[in-house]
Amino acid sequence: MTVTNPTSKAPSISVSIVSSNDREDLYAELCYGDTQFGEIALAEDKSKFILKIYILPDMSVLEFDAIEFSASINEAINRLKRLEGLTT
C-alpha cells in the first residue's frame, strides 16, 4: 500500500544548461526532482538535437531526434484531446 502526503509538492522536471570539462559541447540536463533522467545536445554534425533518456537502474540510454520526439508527444496529446472531446 502506498500512502502519499496530499500537502507535499510533487517533484517537477527541470532543465539546466551545462558546460563540462570532459565534454566540448553545451548540453541541457533534464532532471525530475534530484534525478537526472536525460539530456539534450546538438549532434556532432550540428544537423539536429539529440535527446538521450537514461533508463534506471542500469543507466541504459534511449536516443532520439529531439524535434521528432517533441512532435510525437504533441501529436499524441492532440490525438488524445480529439478522442476525449477536448479539441477547441
Helices and strands as residue ranges (DSSP letters): E 13-19, E 26-32, E 35-42, E 49-55, E 60-65, H 66-83
